[in-house]
Amino acid sequence: MARHVIAAVDELPPGTRKFLEIDGRPIAVFNIKGEYFGLMNRCPHQGAALCEGPLIGLAQSKDPGEIEYTKLGEIIRCPWHGWEFDIRTGQSYCDPRRFRVKAYPAQVEPGANVVKGPYVAETISVKVESDYVVVEL
């Protein structure tokens, strides 16, 4: 899997998300309390821009009438039909056996590791002959 530089850490503070397209795929990268997660920005239900939905928590109940919210800010709700997915794993909470969103690993790396390469510059030799520019390929 190819690695892609998304942003400097200070450009993606906790509680924010960044939308981008990588190799034709719509992706969103989230900063959840200092941890980074990538998620496909397409709901598997009907193709909505999933990651434009609200970040919520997971409502759970051990007993009737008692609701406990966990995973606050870690569940994304589809803006079209309300389907819910875990940002960390892509798991669906509407139909976990059939649906999931592609999750992409994301991590912070020192700038020196990202910048140093290996990069190879393509060079082309150019020379002027009789008032014409000639490129050698």
Backbone as numpy.savetxt, mean C-alpha at the origin, in Angstrom:
# Nx Ny Nz CAx CAy CAz Cx Cy Cz
9.83 -10.65 -5.50 8.99 -9.47 -5.50 9.88 -8.23 -5.50
9.62 -7.30 -6.37 10.40 -6.06 -6.47 10.08 -5.13 -5.32
11.07 -4.38 -4.90 10.89 -3.39 -3.84 10.71 -2.01 -4.46
9.88 -1.19 -3.82 9.61 0.16 -4.31 9.69 1.14 -3.15
10.40 2.23 -3.36 10.47 3.28 -2.35 9.17 4.08 -2.44
8.49 4.22 -1.31 7.17 4.87 -1.29 7.26 6.32 -0.84
7.92 6.56 0.27 7.99 7.91 0.83 8.99 7.94 1.97
9.44 9.13 2.32 10.23 9.30 3.53 9.28 9.10 4.72
9.81 8.59 5.83 8.98 8.31 7.00 8.18 9.53 7.45
8.79 10.72 7.42 8.08 11.91 7.88 6.97 12.36 6.92
6.91 11.79 5.73 5.85 12.11 4.78 4.60 11.24 5.00
4.71 10.25 5.88 3.60 9.33 6.15 3.47 9.14 7.66
2.96 10.18 8.37 2.86 10.09 9.83 1.80 9.07 10.28
1.85 8.64 11.54 0.86 7.69 12.04 -0.57 8.16 11.79
-1.41 7.20 11.38 -2.82 7.50 11.10 -3.09 7.96 9.68
-2.06 8.00 8.84 -2.26 8.46 7.46 -2.09 7.30 6.49
-2.43 7.57 5.26 -2.28 6.60 4.17 -1.83 7.33 2.92
-1.17 6.61 2.05 -0.71 7.19 0.79 -1.19 6.28 -0.34
-1.77 6.90 -1.37 -2.27 6.17 -2.53 -1.26 6.27 -3.65
-1.02 5.16 -4.34 -0.11 5.17 -5.47 -0.45 4.01 -6.40
0.18 4.02 -7.54 0.03 2.92 -8.49 1.41 2.35 -8.75
1.54 1.04 -8.59 2.82 0.37 -8.83 2.58 -0.74 -9.84
3.27 -0.68 -10.95 3.12 -1.68 -12.02 1.65 -1.88 -12.40
0.90 -0.78 -12.48 -0.49 -0.85 -12.89 -1.46 -1.26 -11.78
-0.96 -1.48 -10.57 -1.82 -1.90 -9.46 -2.08 -0.71 -8.53
-3.36 -0.48 -8.18 -3.64 0.57 -7.20 -3.32 0.07 -5.79
-2.46 0.77 -5.10 -1.99 0.36 -3.78 -2.19 1.53 -2.81
-2.42 1.20 -1.55 -2.40 2.20 -0.48 -1.45 1.68 0.59
-0.66 2.59 1.13 0.25 2.26 2.22 -0.23 3.03 3.45
-0.40 2.31 4.55 -0.92 2.87 5.79 0.17 2.89 6.85
0.15 3.94 7.68 0.98 3.99 8.88 0.02 3.85 10.05
0.04 2.68 10.68 -0.82 2.41 11.82 0.07 2.35 13.06
0.07 3.43 13.82 0.84 3.51 15.07 2.32 3.20 14.84
2.88 3.69 13.74 4.30 3.50 13.47 4.64 2.22 12.72
3.64 1.41 12.39 3.85 0.20 11.58 3.25 0.48 10.20
3.89 -0.07 9.18 3.48 0.21 7.81 2.91 -1.04 7.15
1.82 -0.83 6.40 1.14 -1.93 5.73 0.70 -1.49 4.34
0.90 -2.36 3.36 0.44 -2.09 2.01 -0.78 -2.94 1.72
-1.74 -2.37 0.99 -2.98 -3.07 0.68 -3.43 -2.70 -0.72
-3.92 -3.67 -1.45 -4.50 -3.42 -2.77 -5.70 -2.50 -2.58
-5.77 -1.45 -3.38 -6.85 -0.48 -3.25 -8.01 -0.85 -4.17
-8.47 -2.08 -4.04 -9.61 -2.54 -4.85 -10.37 -3.57 -4.03
-11.63 -3.31 -3.76 -12.45 -4.25 -3.00 -12.77 -5.47 -3.87
-12.57 -6.68 -3.34 -12.86 -7.88 -4.15 -14.35 -8.10 -4.38
-15.19 -7.37 -3.68 -16.63 -7.54 -3.84 -17.10 -6.97 -5.18
-16.88 -5.65 -5.40 -17.32 -5.06 -6.66 -16.33 -4.01 -7.19
-15.10 -4.05 -6.71 -14.06 -3.22 -7.30 -13.94 -1.79 -6.82
-14.58 -1.43 -5.73 -14.48 -0.06 -5.21 -13.05 0.26 -4.80
-12.74 1.54 -4.72 -11.45 1.99 -4.19 -11.49 1.79 -2.68
-11.23 0.58 -2.26 -11.39 0.14 -0.88 -10.71 1.05 0.13
-9.49 1.43 -0.14 -8.68 2.16 0.84 -9.08 3.61 1.02
-10.09 4.07 0.30 -10.63 5.40 0.51 -11.70 5.39 1.59
-12.05 4.19 2.06 -13.06 4.06 3.11 -12.50 4.43 4.48
-13.39 4.48 5.49 -12.95 4.87 6.83 -12.19 3.74 7.53
-11.27 4.15 8.40 -10.58 3.21 9.28 -11.41 3.09 10.55
-11.72 1.88 10.94 -12.58 1.64 12.09 -11.94 0.58 12.98
-12.67 0.16 13.99 -12.23 -0.94 14.84 -13.10 -2.15 14.57
-12.75 -3.25 15.20 -13.49 -4.50 15.05 -14.42 -4.65 16.25
-15.72 -4.74 16.00 -16.69 -4.93 17.07 -16.81 -6.42 17.35
-16.59 -6.80 18.61 -16.69 -8.20 19.01 -17.59 -8.29 20.24
-18.21 -9.46 20.40 -19.11 -9.65 21.53 -18.93 -11.04 22.11
-18.74 -11.11 23.41 -18.67 -12.40 24.11 -20.06 -12.79 24.62
-20.84 -11.77 24.97 -22.19 -11.99 25.51 -23.17 -11.06 24.82
-24.45 -11.46 24.74 -25.45 -10.59 24.11 -25.49 -9.23 24.80
-25.54 -8.18 23.99 -25.64 -6.83 24.50 -24.31 -6.21 24.91
-23.24 -6.96 24.87 -21.92 -6.43 25.22 -21.06 -6.37 23.97
-20.54 -5.18 23.67 -19.70 -5.00 22.49 -18.37 -4.44 22.93
-17.33 -5.04 22.44 -15.97 -4.56 22.71 -15.31 -4.24 21.37
-14.67 -3.08 21.28 -13.99 -2.69 20.06 -12.50 -2.97 20.21
-11.97 -3.73 19.27 -10.54 -4.04 19.23 -9.99 -3.59 17.89
-8.71 -3.66 17.73 -8.06 -3.31 16.46 -8.47 -1.92 15.97
-8.56 -0.96 16.88 -8.97 0.39 16.51 -8.05 0.98 15.46
-8.63 1.45 14.36 -7.87 2.03 13.26 -7.16 1.02 12.38
-7.45 -0.27 12.55 -6.79 -1.31 11.77 -7.72 -2.03 10.80
-8.97 -1.65 10.78 -9.96 -2.25 9.89 -10.40 -1.18 8.90
-10.40 -1.54 7.62 -10.85 -0.61 6.58 -12.23 -1.04 6.12
-13.14 -0.08 6.00 -14.51 -0.37 5.55 -14.68 0.15 4.14
-15.11 -0.72 3.24 -15.33 -0.34 1.85 -16.36 0.79 1.77
-16.05 1.85 1.01 -16.98 2.98 0.93 -18.27 2.67 0.16
-18.30 1.60 -0.62 -19.51 1.30 -1.39 -20.52 0.49 -0.60
-20.10 -0.66 -0.05 -21.05 -1.57 0.57 -20.71 -1.94 2.00
-19.67 -1.33 2.57 -19.37 -1.54 3.98 -18.62 -2.81 4.33
-18.12 -3.54 3.34 -17.35 -4.74 3.66 -16.10 -4.32 4.43
-15.68 -5.13 5.39 -14.57 -4.77 6.26 -13.40 -5.73 6.08
-12.18 -5.15 6.09 -10.96 -5.92 5.89 -9.90 -5.48 6.90
-9.12 -6.43 7.34 -8.01 -6.17 8.25 -6.84 -5.62 7.44
-6.35 -4.44 7.79 -5.25 -3.82 7.04 -3.97 -4.64 7.14
-3.75 -5.30 8.27 -2.52 -6.08 8.48 -2.45 -7.31 7.59
-3.60 -7.96 7.37 -3.59 -9.25 6.67 -4.40 -9.28 5.38
-5.33 -8.34 5.21 -6.23 -8.36 4.06 -7.45 -9.24 4.28
-7.57 -9.86 5.46 -8.68 -10.76 5.75 -10.01 -10.03 5.71
-11.01 -10.66 5.12 -12.36 -10.13 5.09 -13.08 -10.52 6.37
-13.84 -9.60 6.92 -14.69 -9.94 8.06 -16.12 -10.16 7.62
-16.41 -9.99 6.34 -17.75 -10.25 5.82 -17.89 -11.70 5.37
-16.88 -12.20 4.69 -16.89 -13.58 4.20 -15.43 -14.06 4.14
-14.82 -14.37 5.30 -13.39 -14.66 5.34 -12.95 -15.90 4.56
-13.83 -16.81 4.29 -13.44 -18.01 3.53 -13.31 -17.74 2.03
-14.05 -16.76 1.55 -14.07 -16.50 0.11 -13.32 -15.25 -0.32
-13.22 -14.26 0.56 -12.67 -12.98 0.13 -11.51 -12.52 1.01
-10.55 -11.93 0.34 -9.44 -11.27 1.02 -8.88 -10.26 0.05
-8.21 -9.27 0.59 -7.56 -8.26 -0.22 -6.07 -8.55 -0.18
-5.39 -8.37 -1.30 -3.95 -8.60 -1.35 -3.24 -7.62 -0.42
-2.48 -8.15 0.53 -1.68 -7.33 1.44 -0.23 -7.40 0.99
0.47 -6.29 1.09 1.87 -6.21 0.68 2.73 -5.84 1.88
3.84 -6.55 2.10 4.72 -6.20 3.22 5.35 -4.83 3.00
5.46 -4.06 4.06 6.08 -2.74 3.99 6.94 -2.57 5.24
8.07 -1.96 5.09 8.95 -1.73 6.23 9.76 -0.47 6.01
10.35 -0.01 7.09 11.21 1.16 7.05 12.65 0.69 6.88
13.37 1.33 5.98 14.78 1.02 5.76 15.58 2.31 5.82
16.82 2.24 6.32 17.67 3.44 6.33 17.85 3.98 4.92
17.86 5.30 4.80 18.00 5.94 3.50 19.23 5.49 2.75
20.34 5.25 3.47 21.57 4.82 2.82 21.39 3.48 2.11
20.58 2.58 2.68 20.33 1.28 2.03 19.52 1.43 0.76
18.61 2.38 0.74 17.75 2.57 -0.42 18.49 3.28 -1.54
19.36 4.22 -1.19 20.01 5.05 -2.20 21.20 4.39 -2.87
21.95 3.52 -2.18 23.23 3.06 -2.71 23.15 2.12 -3.91
22.06 1.54 -4.23 21.99 0.79 -5.46 21.97 -0.71 -5.28
22.32 -1.52 -6.21 23.15 -1.24 -7.38 22.36 -0.61 -8.52
22.86 0.48 -9.01 22.25 1.15 -10.15 23.24 1.12 -11.32
22.72 0.95 -12.51 23.55 0.94 -13.71 23.02 2.00 -14.65
23.87 2.95 -14.99 23.46 4.02 -15.90 23.73 3.57 -17.33
22.75 3.75 -18.17 22.94 3.44 -19.59 23.59 4.64 -20.24
24.65 4.41 -20.95 25.35 5.51 -21.63 25.29 5.29 -23.13
25.26 6.39 -23.83 25.24 6.37 -25.29 26.34 7.31 -25.76
27.15 6.84 -26.64 28.22 7.66 -27.19 27.66 8.58 -28.26
27.98 9.88 -28.17 27.50 10.87 -29.13 28.69 11.65 -29.66
28.73 11.88 -30.98 29.78 12.71 -31.56 29.20 13.51 -32.73
29.82 14.64 -33.03 29.36 15.51 -34.12 30.23 15.25 -35.33
29.59 14.99 -36.49 30.30 14.76 -37.74 29.63 15.60 -38.82
30.37 16.48 -39.46 29.89 17.30 -40.57 28.55 17.96 -40.26
28.47 18.59 -39.16 27.29 19.32 -38.75 26.06 18.44 -38.54
26.26 17.15 -38.31 25.16 16.27 -37.99 25.43 15.62 -36.64
24.41 15.42 -35.88 24.57 14.71 -34.62 24.31 13.24 -34.88
25.22 12.38 -34.47 25.10 10.95 -34.69 25.11 10.25 -33.33
24.18 9.36 -33.14 24.12 8.59 -31.89 24.50 7.17 -32.21
25.43 6.62 -31.46 25.83 5.23 -31.63 25.10 4.37 -30.62
24.39 3.38 -31.08 23.67 2.47 -30.19 24.30 1.11 -30.16
